[in-house]
């Protein structure tokens, strides 16, 4: 049976698993996971890898995550040369020692360098593709002004585009502004300024249509919820002193609530990807109740909520996502 590896070859953690499979001579299938589109947060991937990371691994009834655990499994099952030296106590201890060195000393030192290589390559490929797209549009629509609001790399790409063609690209920001405006007409609770700012800071939003912006709204919601969970876990956000032990317990419940918020947004993104708009609306509609569960728990504990911005931002992002989804046919 062919084993399946879920991930992308640009990830060094996926690559090390593939190297082990090649070394062992095992047949495998690489199943791509679109991290940029949030596929790693889909319920299907989370069933394989509960922390939303890559790689994930399937071999019949066996499902694994964490690259080093997968590597050991592959070497134990498929490799006949006993690279783990499990037949010799002293030699296996040496293997264990050096694998610990690799995990805790070598990997932290080298990972930021290795990670930069595919990231810069993928960024350049995106800029290169964008340059071609804008150049083609410039040839068709002469005398239009370029208005690009992006990072310095994107601005540099725009300069190359202007030099390459006699025409210019259409105004990319109009898509965001007009979509936010249309969403506000459908639901007066939509904060147009907040909507435009959130999308303007998200890479790729300027080129997205209404369907793409609806998906991005859900992914921004995932990020907001994940940030709340992280800040709670890291102790960056704490209940007011008056809450005491009950306040701390309520904050633990808040972490679970915001984790559920992130999952609801991720599910909405999945449903939008499949163009199941009613299901996407239902998922985003859950956000308000989940956020209010956190606020209510803190109130009952006698603690003032330290999460007003996350509460407001997550609820506003759900409102925006639903309103844009309502624009879709």
N, C-alpha and C positions, 0 to 999 in steps of 0.2 A: 504494500500500500504506500502511495506517495504521501509524505508528510507535507503539511502546509505551514509556511512561515508568513505571518502578517506583519507588514511594515514596508519600508522603502530602503533601497540599497544605499541611499545617501546617509542613513543613520549608521554610525560606527557600531552600535549595539546589534543592529540587524546584520551588519556585515560580518561580525565575528561569529554569529550563529551560522551564516552561510558558509564561511570558511571551514567551520567544523564539519558541516554536512559534506562539503567537497572533499575534505580530508578523509572522511569516513567512507566516501563513495556512495552515500545514500541519495536516493531520488527524492526531490522535493519540488514544491510549487510555491513561488513567491506571490502572495496576494497583496496588492497595493492597498495602503490605507492613506486616504487624503487628509493629512493633518491640517492643512490650511483651511479645509472646509469643515473641520470639526468632526470628521468621521470617527476619530479615536474616542469621542464622547458618546457615540451612538450606543444604543442598548445592546446591539449585536457584538460590538467590539468589547464593551464593558463586561459582557458575559465571559469573554475570553481573558481579558486583562482588566481587572476591577479598578486599577488606578489610571486607566486610559493611556497607558504607555505602549511603546513598541520596543521589541518584537513581542508577538504572541505566537504560540506554537501548538499545532495539533498533530497528533499521531494516533489515528484511530480513536479510542476512547480517552486517550491521555491529552489533557490540555494544560499547557504551562505558560507562564510569563516569567520575566526577569532573565536577561540574556545569559548570565553565568549558570543559572540552574538548567537552562535549556542546553547549554554547551556540555555540561556534565552528563545530562541524560543522553545526548547524542553519542558522546564518546563511550559511555557505558554500554549502550545498546548496539552500536554499529561498528565501533572501531575495534579491530582484532589485535592491535599492537599494544593495548593496555597503556595508553599515554598517561592515564591517571595513576598508574602503578599500584592498583588496588590489591595486587597479589603480594605486595611486600610492605610491611608496616612502616619501616623507616622511610622508604622511598615515597610512599603515599603521604606521609607526614610532611616531607619536603615539598611535595606538590601542593598540599593544603597551605603551607606557609607562604609559598610564593604567589599562590592565587590570592591570598589575603593581602599581600604586598601590592599586587596589581590593582586590587579593588580599592584599597584605602590610601595608597600613596602615589602609584603611577597614574591611575585613571584621573584623579582630581588635577594632577599637574598637566596632563596632556589633553584633557577633554575639551577645554576651551579653544585650543589650537585646532584640533581635529574637527570640532563642530563648526569652526569658522569657514573651513574649506567648502563644504557643500552649501552652506548658507550664502556665502558670497557668490558662488557659482550660480545658484538658483536665482538670487537677486539679479545678477547680471542678465541671465536668460529672460527674466521677466521684463527687465528694462529694454532688452534688445527686441523682444516681441512687441512691446508697447511702441517702440520707435517705428517699427514697420507698420503697425496699425495706424498710428498717427500720420505717418508719411502718406499712406494710401488715402486717408481721409482728406489730407491737405491737398492732394492732387485733384480731388473731386469737388472740394469746397474752398475755392480761392477767397482771399481777402477776409478770412475769419481770424479773430484774435485768439492767441493762446492764453489761457488763464489756468495755470497749474499751481495748486497749493499742496506741496508735498515736501519730502525730505530733500537734502542737498543732492543726493544721488539721482532722484527723480528729476530735479531741476536740471542737472547736468545732461540727463538723457533728452530732456526737452530742447536744450540748446543744440544738441546733435541733430535732432529732428528738424529744427528751424533751418539749420545749415544745409540739410539734405533735400529739402523741398521748398518750392517757391511759395506754396500756400501754407496755411496754418490749421491747427486742429480746432474743433468746436469747443465751446465752453463746457468743461467736464463737470464743474460744480453745479450747473443748472439741473442736472439729473437729481442730485441730492436735495437741492433747495425746492425744486418743484414737487418731488415726491413727499418731502416733509410737509410742504404746504398743502398738498392734496390730502395727506393723512389727517392734518389738522381740520380740514373742512369736513371730513367724515366723522371726526371725534374731537370735540373742542378741548378735551383734556390733553391732547398732544402739545407738548412744548416744542415749538418749531426751532427755537434757538438751540435747545439741548439736543434735539434730533440732528440738526446740521453739524453741531460740534462733535458728537459721537461718531458720526459717519466720516467726517473729514479727517479724523485721527486714525481711521481704520484703513490699512493698506488695501487697495483694490476697490474700495467703495465708490470712488469717483467714476469708475468705468462700469459699474453695475446697473442693471435695469431694476425695475420695481421688485421683481421676483428675487433678484440677487440681494437687494437691500433688505428685503424681509428676512432672508436667511442670515445676513450679516447682523441684523438687529438681534436675532436669537443668539448668535455667537458672541456678540457684545454682552448680552445678558449672562451667558455662561461665564465670561471673564469677570464680570462684576460679582457674581455669586461666589466664584472661586476665590477672588480677592478677599471677600468678606470672611470666608471659611479660614483662609490662611491667616488673616490678621487676628482672628479670634484665637486660633491655635497657637500663634506665635506670641500671644499676650500683648499685641499692639492695641487691642480694643478690650477694655474691661468695664464691668458694670460700675455704677456709682457706689461709693463706700457704704451707703445706707442699705444696700441689698444684702450684704453678708453672705452666708453660705447659700441662701436661697437664690441670691443674685448670681452666684457662680454656677449653680445648677441650671439656672435659666439661660445663662450664656452657653453652656454645653448644649442645651436644647436648640439655641439659636444656630449653633454651628451645624447641627443636623438639618435644621430648617433651610438654611442657605445652601447646604449641599443638595437638598431636594429641589431648591430653586434652580440651581445649575443643571440638574438632571432634567427638569421640566423644559428649560430653554433648549437643552441638547436634543430632547425628544422632538420639540417643535421644529428644530433645524432639520432633523431626519424626515419629519412629515412634509415639510416644505420641499425638501429635495425630491420627494416622491410625488409632489404636487397634490398632497392630501390636505387641502387648506382648512377644512373644518376641524380635522384632528389637530392641526398646528395651532389653531385658535384656542382649542380646548386646553392644550398644554400650557400656552402662555397665560390663559385665564386663571390657571392654578397659582400663579406667582403671587398675586395679591394676598390670598389666604395664607400662603406659606410664610410670607414676610410678616403679616399681621399676627401669626402664631408666635413668632419670636417676640414682637413688641408686646403682645398681650401677656406672655409668660414673664417678661421683665417687669411689667406693670404690677402683676399679681405678687411678684416677689418684693415689691416696694422699691424697685430700682429704676432709675431713669435710663431709657435706652441710649447706649453709646453709638448706635448704628443708624442715626437718622438719615445720613447721606446715602448709605447703601440701601436702606429701606426705600427712600424716595427714588433713587436711580433705577433700582431693579423694577419697581412698579411702573415707572415711566417708560422703561425700555419694553416692558410687556405691552403697555398701551400702544406704543409706537409700532411694535411688531404686529399686533392685531390689526391696527388701523391700516398699515401698509398691505397686510394680507387681504384685507377687505377690498383693496383696489385691484386685486388680481382676478382675472376671469377664470 
